[in-house]
Amino acid sequence: MGPAEVEALFTRSDGAYLFARWGRPIVPVVFGAADESLPVIKGAFEAVVALAGHRMAETDPELGANLMVFFVRDWAELLAVPDLDRLVPELAGLVARLEGAGANQYRIFRFEASGAIKACFVFLRMDAALAEMEAETLALAQAVQTIVLWSDRAFDGASPLVRVGERVMLRPEIGGVIRAGYDPVLPVMARDPAHALRLVARVRLG
């Protein structure tokens, strides 16, 4: 990928460049998924975290879990989740917007004072489109989209995944950008588009 392509991955629809990665170890927890799917989901997150060279943990000392994934059949189910409105104060308004838009997924990030990702909430409404996806594919897609803060339009029309034979895997160029983003020499958060040039240099070195 060239500098312009990498820059586009982190340039938001308002024209601002914004990159962020996790600073603390990731502690995922999943709600609403079938028990047999849990190892598959956990495995997908473990694989992407390992690719990034980052860490997972059993618990977050401040939050308990810092990456929460909610599977629901209807957005209104979120309103009944105990204490979720404390974690997501704008929950009622968010549910109304998601219902109005007919959305099937949404992610909310929280950030440290440094700008690093502190927590992420993933909401998935299992409509026909998501229900048709294999659990491994759906989990891998969510792991990729939560490992760094991508642009809100980064994957419009182009999935970060690719099918190779019977397997679905991460596109190598996207994997390269993720690894580069976690290079300890680079900042945990960046707003300068020149950061994309540093990512490209590390992808090519890798």
C-alpha positions in Angstrom: 0.0 0.0 0.0 1.2 3.5 -0.8 1.2 6.5 1.5 -2.1 7.8 0.1 -3.8 4.5 0.6 -2.6 4.2 4.2 -3.5 7.8 5.0 -7.0 7.1 3.7 -7.4 4.3 6.2 -7.2 6.8 9.1 -8.7 9.9 7.5 -12.2 10.4 8.7 -15.2 11.6 6.8 -14.7 15.1 8.2 -11.2 15.1 6.6 -9.2 14.8 9.9 -6.5 12.2 10.3 -6.7 10.2 13.5 -4.8 7.0 14.4 -4.9 5.3 17.8 -3.9 2.0 19.2 -4.4 0.2 22.5 -2.1 1.1 25.3 -3.3 -1.4 28.0 -3.7 -5.1 27.5 -7.0 -6.1 25.9 -9.5 -8.0 28.0 -12.5 -9.1 25.9 -15.9 -10.3 27.1 -18.7 -11.5 24.9 -22.5 -11.2 25.7 -25.3 -12.9 23.8 -23.3 -15.4 21.8 -23.9 -19.2 21.8 -21.5 -21.0 24.1 -20.0 -23.0 21.2 -19.1 -19.7 19.5 -17.1 -18.3 22.4 -13.8 -20.2 21.7 -14.0 -19.1 18.0 -14.6 -15.5 18.9 -11.8 -15.5 21.6 -9.4 -17.2 19.1 -10.0 -14.5 16.5 -9.2 -11.7 18.9 -6.1 -13.6 20.2 -4.8 -14.0 16.7 -5.2 -10.3 15.8 -3.7 -9.2 19.1 -0.7 -11.5 18.5 -0.3 -10.1 14.9 -0.1 -6.6 16.4 2.5 -7.7 18.9 0.2 -6.5 21.7 -1.0 -8.3 24.8 -4.2 -9.7 26.3 -5.0 -10.2 30.0 -7.5 -11.9 32.2 -8.7 -8.7 33.8 -8.3 -5.0 33.6 -7.5 -3.5 37.0 -9.7 -0.4 36.3 -12.5 -1.7 34.2 -12.5 -5.5 34.6 -13.1 -6.0 30.9 -12.3 -3.3 28.4 -13.5 -4.8 25.1 -17.2 -5.8 25.3 -18.9 -7.4 22.4 -22.8 -7.6 22.5 -24.8 -9.8 20.2 -28.5 -8.9 20.0 -31.5 -9.7 17.8 -32.9 -6.3 18.1 -31.3 -3.0 19.1 -33.9 -2.4 21.9 -32.4 -5.4 23.8 -29.4 -3.1 24.7 -31.7 -1.0 26.8 -32.4 -4.0 29.1 -28.7 -4.8 29.7 -28.0 -4.0 33.4 -25.8 -0.9 33.9 -25.0 -0.5 30.2 -26.4 3.0 30.3 -23.7 3.8 32.8 -21.0 2.7 30.5 -22.7 4.2 27.4 -24.5 7.3 28.8 -26.0 8.2 25.4 -27.4 4.6 25.1 -31.1 5.5 24.5 -30.3 8.0 21.8 -27.8 5.6 20.2 -30.4 2.8 20.0 -32.9 5.2 18.4 -30.3 6.2 15.8 -29.2 2.6 15.0 -32.9 1.6 14.6 -33.5 4.5 12.3 -30.5 3.8 10.2 -31.2 0.0 10.0 -27.6 -0.6 11.1 -26.4 -4.1 12.0 -23.2 -3.1 13.8 -21.6 -0.2 15.7 -18.5 0.4 17.7 -17.7 2.9 20.5 -14.2 3.7 21.6 -13.0 5.3 24.9 -9.5 6.8 25.2 -6.8 7.4 27.7 -5.4 10.9 28.4 -2.6 9.9 26.1 -5.0 9.3 23.3 -4.5 5.5 23.3 -7.6 3.3 23.2 -8.8 2.5 26.7 -12.0 0.6 26.0 -14.2 -0.5 23.1 -17.9 -1.5 23.0 -19.0 -3.5 20.0 -22.7 -3.9 19.2 -23.9 -6.5 16.6 -27.5 -6.9 15.6 -27.8 -10.3 14.0 -29.8 -9.6 10.9 -29.9 -11.8 7.9 -26.5 -10.5 6.6 -24.6 -11.1 9.8 -26.4 -14.4 10.5 -25.1 -15.8 7.2 -21.5 -15.1 8.1 -19.4 -17.9 9.7 -18.7 -17.2 13.3 -14.9 -17.1 12.7 -15.3 -14.6 9.8 -17.5 -12.3 11.9 -15.2 -12.5 14.9 -12.1 -11.8 12.8 -13.7 -8.8 11.2 -14.6 -7.3 14.6 -11.1 -8.1 16.0 -9.5 -6.3 13.1 -11.8 -3.3 13.4 -11.1 -2.9 17.1 -7.3 -3.4 17.2 -6.7 0.2 16.0 -9.0 3.2 15.4 -9.6 3.1 11.7 -11.4 5.8 9.7 -15.2 5.6 9.8 -15.0 4.9 6.1 -11.8 2.8 6.0 -13.5 -0.3 4.7 -16.4 1.1 2.7 -16.7 -1.2 -0.3 -13.5 -3.2 0.6 -13.5 -5.7 3.4 -10.3 -6.1 5.5 -10.7 -9.8 5.0 -10.2 -12.0 1.9 -11.2 -15.6 1.1 -8.4 -17.9 0.1 -9.9 -21.3 -0.9 -12.1 -22.3 2.0 -10.5 -20.0 4.5 -11.1 -16.4 5.3 -8.1 -14.5 6.4 -6.9 -10.9 7.0 -5.7 -9.1 3.9 -1.9 -9.1 4.1 -1.6 -5.4 3.5 -4.0 -4.6 6.3 -2.0 -7.0 8.6 1.1 -5.1 7.7 -0.5 -1.7 8.7 -1.6 -3.2 12.0 1.9 -4.5 12.8 3.4 -1.2 11.8 0.9 0.8 14.0 2.1 -1.1 17.1 5.8 -0.4 16.5 6.9 1.0 19.9 8.8 3.8 18.2 5.5 5.2 16.9 3.1 7.2 19.1 -0.1 5.6 20.5 -2.1 8.3 18.9 -1.4 10.6 15.9 -3.3 13.4 14.2 -0.6 14.4 11.7 -1.1 12.7 8.2 2.7 12.4 8.1 2.2 9.5 10.5 1.0 7.5 7.5 4.4 7.9 5.9 6.0 6.3 9.0 3.5 3.4 8.8 4.4 2.8 5.2 8.1 2.8 5.9 7.6 0.2 8.6 5.4 -1.9 6.5 8.0 -2.0 3.8 10.8 -2.8 6.3 8.6 -5.6 7.7 
